[in-house]
């Protein structure tokens, strides 16, 4: 396709290459003035129904996912010549191109593997497995982010949600092997059903290859490769070296890393890590240990971009290194001590932890939307309006799960894990449930458990005849169940619906939840369009306007932040009790900027919602920016940190205050404390790396 020609509204700039099932072009979107990538089905392939189905499958699979490590799909279109997919334009190197130049340092390989595992985990939690993880499908951008490409072989994990033949391992013909030789799992080679652990196996091969410089199953031909994957145990990584005789500047690979790769490459799926999330947690633990072992006598890479090449290290002066390490340890002990048990308001009868709902509906649209998480958030919204019920902050619940090395989504189908999370989060009761479907009727079975006894306080069943009414029908049922448990009459128990306090639209709610998740990662730029989409569908959604205002504020767009906040204030009748108080409190800053009044109202909010991170964090911001009291601000920031240590804006605020107080050593110690967290996101870690380098450089 020549330069200057068009595909739909897009103007072709240059052909980038061919891969999978299509050709890829760099193109320009004149409507938005941005460059994009367009993948079109290869000429002559359109009549092949199987190829066309896989092409559309890739588009749908990728478009259902929103994660910084997964290629973003902007649009799916079709012209006379066939269908096309429009994605973000990613510039950088594939892992294949990087490995061709030689084995990577352990730190670099770990960084790439962790980001990849996080993206895969997100896909798995949305019910999608990739099935073709290989170096060619992993792009490392110029700023160091990994992007997972090519979902052309992806399939939904839930077999009832896609049409399949006798073998769940194939998207083409029954029993056909799909994937790339050298990166297939044993079960894929046998044509057996493949699940999330197949992607773990493939990623294990990629990690091995990045460190050793060679695929562990490399042989002379495809038949020998397949035989090796099925039968041969790869040489342990710690017994391998590069051609230079060493890996990443050390004499051997750390034993725990070698063991983790060995486990990922287990022949039997049940012997591997049970999920990409658990593989991620182990790799992060290893990296944190490696980082901490070097912190006493090294300074972190201070380049402006992690894509500048392998991480560089400069020796620090011994005395200075010892002093900083001592300061970090002191901060860890004194300022990161476990937070005390949550002090609930006196009138609370139940402190409820709401866990994700197990999605057993078999509805692919609901699965892609993430209905299990949507329902949990919707239940939080309606339960927050019930007198004498305290809903444990979902952020706190998620944080407890991360500290345990797992995703909170795993609690949907693991009752023991759900119990453990809820109890550690300070709840006296937990709400769990499953969503099924009988014919065209959606059925929610939910139970309210007492903690720690696990005694069932109340069980109920709610039904909805169509997906459009799903949220209103089911949330009203949950609210009624809890109200009745607290002694309300049947008439008093009826009422509360998510339509009143949020939205009844699953589509709007899906965008809202994605936006909140991105905000919690500090990805404000990515969160804003998701929240805007939620508001476009449900303009009365006060909670989305409020979240959008916060995202704009952190992104540095004060005008839009104030506009969104004022809109939220005009919609107080469409918010629950907690959200109304949050919006009213936030409005003080905009209306009067009175520091004393703002911080006093913040203290009231904290007394009513003692486990809410935002209460402590924003009160701290009031003390810092409205009252100019950094010492007082730090006290609030530290309480917020104890609730959710991995939320980078809190650490950034602590560092800013320490620097204003001329306490550089303590600022550096706070950043090192943050970086040592084993469950840290890649985005947060990069922000901390860059800030630490900047603080150290300024001397």
Number of C-alpha atoms within 10 A of each C-alpha: 12 9 13 13 13 14 20 12 12 20 19 22 19 16 16 14 11 14 13 16 19 20 18 22 23 22 26 21 16 11 8 7 8 11 19 21 25 27 24 23 22 20 12 9 14 16 10 9 11 13 19 18 14 20 25 17 19 22 24 19 24 24 20 18 24 23 19 20 23 26 24 21 23 15 14 16 14 12 10 7 13 17 18 24 23 23 20 16 17 20 11 16 17 20 22 17 14 15 18 12 9 17 24 24 19 24 16 19 20 21 18 23 24 25 23 24 25 23 24 28 24 21 26 22 22 23 23 25 26 27 29 25 29 25 22 16 19 24 27 22 16 16 14 21 23 29 24 28 22 23 27 25 22 24 26 23 21 18 15 13 16 15 9 16 14 12 16 22 26 24 24 18 14 14 19 16 19 19 20 13 19 22 28 26 28 23 20 22 20 15 18 17 16 23 24 23 26 28 27 32 29 24 28 26 27 29 24 26 24 27 26 26 21 18 17 24 22 18 14 8 10 13 10 14 20 22 14 18 24 18 11 13 14 17 12 15 22 17 11 19 18 16 11 9 11 16 21 19 11 11 11 17 21 14 14 14 20 18 14 18 25 21 19 26 28 20 19 15 21 9 12 21 22 14 22 31 25 19 28 27 23 20 23 24 20 19 21 18 15 15 17 16 11 14 19 20 18 17 18 20 17 20 15 13 14 20 17 12 12 15 16 12 13 11 13 15 13 12 11 13 17 15 15 22 21 14 19 21 17 14 17 16 11 10 16 17 10 10 12 8 10 13 12 19 15 8 10 12 14 21 22 28 29 27 30 25 26 24 24 17 21 16 18 17 14 18 21 20 21 24 25 23 22 23 27 21 21 25 25 24 28 26 27 20 20 19 14 16 19 24 26 28 20 19 18 21 24 20 23 22 23 19 16 16 19 22 21 21 18 18 22 19 16 11 13 11 17 24 25 16 26 29 19 13 26 21 25 20 25 27 25 23 24 19 22 18 17 10 7 10 15 20 20 26 18 21 19 24 21 20 20 14 10 14 11 14 15 15 17 15 16 17 19 18 15 11 17 13 14 21 24 21 21 26 27 21 24 28 24 25 23 24 23 16 15 15 10 14 12 11 9 12 21 17 15 23 26 28 22 18 26 23 28 22 19 23 19 24 30 23 24 31 22 23 28 22 16 21 22 17 19 21 20 21 15 17 27 22 15 23 28 19 19 27 22 12 15 19 16 24 27 29 26 30 27 25 23 30 27 23 28 22 18 16 16 12 13 14 11 16 23 20 15 23 24 20 18 28 21 13 19 20 14 21 27 24 18 15 20 21 18 20 23 16 20 21 18 16 17 13 10 10 15 14 20 13 14 22 23 14 20 23 15 14 20 17 15 17 22 18 26 20 23 20 25 28 23 20 25 30 23 26 22 20 13 17 18 14 15 23 16 17 24 24 17 22 28 21 21 25 24 16 24 22 21 23 21 24 20 27 24 19 21 26 25 18 23 20 17 12 12 11 13 20 19 19 28 24 23 24 23 25 19 23 24 19 18 21 22 21 19 21 16 19 18 17 16 22 21 17 18 23 17 14 17 15 9 7 6
